[in-house]
């Protein structure tokens, strides 16, 4: 039992799970825009998310705090190093414009982690900004990269999906911020810190409404997508309502990060 728990914790802590979430959202985009060949960009997003997230999460432990790395962190660092090779491989398989966009998001990740300006904190610690940076990066990687790499014409549907995807990620991050409220630095000025947990939940529930309604404005209305989106909205609403500071870390690191995967699997089922 202990062995399986260690395997599960490694699966979560090494960002494989969040990588699968990113992969699922890329596949969702490819389904929505009828992109038949997209393995390269999907795999790039998967491995890139693993490397990027591990770099951001463990940089403070390995570099800033200068503490000795536990054996698990050493394994994760080694795993991330080997994951970097498929990232490089798939990067050079992408279209040139997709590569440029990927570099932009890499730069944002570096800005999020490092401080490039004297006497300034990194973007991760900019008050009230973190949620927007993370949401925009997810929209860019899971929607922008597959569209750019496919070379299809960008229409109004693309902008509608970007807005819809932003609302989805924003609400999911709100749940993270509610769970982390007790541990977050007050200077971060997260949404729950500024308006309280109750109003944060209300905001999240309200944002789920335009997330669902935007589907009706797409040029090719997909009935299956409407059914799947309704199930998704109800699921996220329940996660949001029952979110509180006393929830286990798995509430967000596994269940909330499973939402994009469930969204994609539901679509495959329907």
C-alpha positions in Angstrom: 0.0 0.0 0.0 2.8 2.4 0.9 4.5 1.6 -2.4 1.4 2.5 -4.4 1.1 5.7 -2.4 4.7 6.6 -3.3 4.0 6.0 -6.9 0.9 8.1 -6.8 2.7 10.9 -5.0 5.5 10.8 -7.6 2.8 11.0 -10.4 1.4 14.1 -8.8 4.6 15.8 -7.6 6.5 15.2 -10.8 3.7 17.1 -12.7 2.7 14.1 -14.9 -0.9 14.7 -14.0 -0.9 18.4 -14.8 0.9 17.5 -18.0 -1.9 15.1 -18.9 -4.4 18.0 -18.2 -2.5 20.2 -20.7 -2.4 17.4 -23.2 -6.2 16.9 -22.8 -6.9 20.6 -23.5 -4.7 20.5 -26.6 -6.7 17.5 -27.8 -10.0 19.4 -27.0 -8.8 22.2 -29.2 -7.9 19.8 -32.0 -11.4 18.3 -31.8 -13.1 21.6 -31.8 -11.3 22.9 -34.8 -11.2 19.5 -36.7 -7.4 19.3 -36.6 -6.6 15.7 -37.7 -2.8 15.7 -37.3 -1.7 17.1 -33.9 0.4 14.5 -32.1 3.5 16.7 -32.3 2.1 19.8 -30.6 0.1 17.7 -28.1 3.2 15.8 -27.1 5.2 19.0 -26.9 2.6 20.5 -24.6 2.7 17.4 -22.4 6.4 17.2 -21.9 6.8 21.0 -21.9 4.3 21.3 -19.1 6.1 18.7 -17.0 9.5 20.5 -17.4 8.0 23.9 -17.0 5.9 23.2 -13.9 8.7 21.3 -12.2 11.1 24.1 -12.9 8.7 26.7 -11.4 7.7 24.5 -8.4 11.1 23.3 -7.3 13.3 26.3 -8.3 12.8 27.9 -4.9 13.8 24.6 -3.1 16.8 23.9 -5.3 18.1 27.4 -5.9 16.6 30.2 -3.7 16.3 28.4 -0.4 19.5 26.4 -0.9 18.2 23.5 1.1 19.3 20.0 0.6 17.2 18.1 -1.9 15.3 15.1 -0.6 15.7 11.8 -2.6 12.2 12.3 -4.1 13.2 15.8 -5.4 16.4 14.4 -6.9 14.3 11.7 -8.8 11.9 14.4 -10.0 14.9 16.6 -11.1 16.3 13.6 -13.0 12.9 12.8 -14.5 12.5 16.5 -15.6 16.0 16.4 -17.2 15.1 13.4 -19.3 11.7 15.0 -20.2 13.6 17.9 -21.6 14.8 15.8 -24.5 11.4 15.1 -26.0 10.6 18.8 -25.5 13.5 19.7 -27.6 12.7 17.0 -30.2 9.1 18.0 -30.6 10.0 21.7 -30.6 12.0 21.3 -33.8 9.1 19.4 -35.4 6.8 22.4 -34.9 6.1 25.1 -37.5 8.3 28.1 -37.3 5.5 30.4 -36.1 4.6 27.9 -33.4 8.2 27.8 -32.3 8.2 31.6 -31.9 4.9 31.4 -29.9 6.4 28.7 -27.7 9.5 30.8 -27.0 7.2 33.6 -25.9 5.5 31.4 -23.4 8.9 30.1 -22.2 9.9 33.7 -21.6 6.8 34.3 -19.5 7.6 31.2 -17.5 11.1 32.5 -16.9 9.7 35.9 -15.9 7.3 34.1 -13.6 10.3 32.4 -11.9 13.2 34.8 -12.0 13.6 38.4 -11.2 15.1 40.3 -14.1 14.8 43.8 -12.6 16.8 45.2 -9.7 14.9 45.2 -6.4 11.9 43.6 -8.0 10.2 40.3 -7.2 9.5 37.8 -9.9 6.1 37.8 -11.6 4.9 34.9 -9.4 5.0 37.4 -6.5 3.4 40.4 -8.3 0.3 41.3 -6.3 -2.9 40.2 -8.0 -1.2 39.3 -11.3 -0.4 35.6 -10.8 -3.9 34.3 -11.8 -3.9 36.2 -15.1 -0.4 35.1 -16.1 -1.2 31.4 -15.5 -4.6 31.6 -17.2 -3.1 33.3 -20.3 -0.3 30.9 -20.5 -2.7 27.9 -20.5 -4.9 29.5 -23.1 -1.8 30.2 -25.3 -0.3 26.7 -25.0 -3.5 24.7 -25.2 -5.3 26.8 -27.8 -2.8 29.1 -29.5 -0.1 26.6 -30.3 -2.3 23.9 -31.9 -4.1 26.5 -34.0 -0.9 28.1 -35.2 0.8 24.8 -35.9 -2.2 23.5 -38.0 -2.1 26.6 -40.2 -5.9 26.8 -40.3 -7.6 30.2 -40.7 -8.2 32.1 -37.5 -11.9 33.0 -37.3 -14.2 34.5 -34.6 -14.6 30.9 -33.2 -10.9 31.1 -32.2 -11.4 34.2 -30.1 -14.6 32.8 -28.6 -12.8 29.6 -27.5 -9.9 31.7 -26.1 -12.3 33.6 -23.9 -14.1 30.4 -23.0 -10.9 28.6 -22.1 -9.7 31.7 -20.1 -12.9 31.5 -18.0 -12.4 27.8 -17.4 -8.8 28.1 -16.2 -9.5 31.2 -14.2 -12.3 29.4 -12.2 -10.1 26.4 -11.6 -7.3 28.6 -10.3 -9.8 30.3 -8.0 -10.3 26.9 -6.4 -6.6 26.5 -5.9 -6.4 30.0 -4.3 -9.2 29.1 -1.9 -7.5 25.9 -0.8 -4.1 27.7 -0.4 -5.5 30.7 1.4 -4.0 29.8 4.7 -0.5 29.3 3.3 -0.4 32.1 0.7 1.6 35.3 1.4 -0.8 38.1 2.2 1.1 40.4 -0.2 0.2 38.1 -3.2 -3.3 39.7 -3.0 -5.0 36.6 -4.5 -8.7 36.9 -5.2 -9.9 35.2 -1.9 -7.5 37.5 0.0 -9.0 40.6 -1.6 -12.8 39.7 -1.7 -13.1 36.8 0.7 -13.9 33.1 0.1 -17.7 33.5 -0.3 -17.4 36.2 -2.9 -14.7 34.2 -4.7 -17.0 31.3 -5.0 -19.8 33.5 -6.3 -17.4 35.0 -8.8 -16.4 31.5 -10.0 -20.0 30.4 -10.3 -20.9 33.5 -12.3 -18.0 33.0 -14.7 -19.2 29.5 -15.4 -22.3 31.0 -17.0 -20.5 32.8 -19.9 -18.2 29.8 -20.2 -21.2 27.7 -21.1 -23.2 30.3 -23.1 -20.2 31.2 -25.4 -20.7 27.8 -27.0 -23.9 29.0 -28.5 -22.1 31.7 -30.5 -19.8 29.4 -32.4 -20.3 29.0 -36.1 -20.9 25.2 -35.9 -22.9 24.4 -32.8 -22.1 21.0 -31.5 -24.9 19.4 -29.4 -22.5 16.8 -27.9 -20.3 19.7 -26.8 -23.2 21.4 -25.1 -24.0 18.3 -23.1 -20.4 17.7 -22.2 -20.0 21.4 -21.2 -23.1 21.3 -19.0 -21.7 18.2 -17.1 -18.4 20.0 -16.8 -20.0 23.2 -15.4 -22.0 21.2 -12.8 -18.9 19.3 -11.8 -16.7 22.5 -11.4 -19.6 24.2 -9.5 -19.6 21.4 -7.0 -15.8 21.5 -6.6 -16.0 25.3 -6.1 -18.9 25.2 -3.6 -17.2 22.5 -1.4 -13.7 24.1 -1.6 -12.2 25.2 1.7 -8.8 25.6 3.4 -9.1 22.3 5.2 -9.3 20.2 2.1 -6.5 17.7 1.3 -3.8 18.7 -1.1 -5.2 16.1 -3.5 -8.4 18.1 -3.8 -6.5 20.4 -6.1 -3.4 18.5 -7.2 -5.4 15.6 -8.4 -9.2 16.2 -8.6 -9.2 19.8 -9.8 -6.3 19.1 -12.3 -8.4 16.1 -13.5 -11.1 18.4 -14.8 -9.6 19.0 -18.3 -8.9 15.2 -18.6 -12.5 14.4 -17.6 -13.7 17.1 -20.1 -11.8 15.4 -22.9 -12.8 11.8 -21.9 -16.5 12.9 -21.8 -16.2 14.3 -25.3 -14.7 11.0 -26.5 -17.5 9.0 -24.8 -20.2 11.2 -26.4 
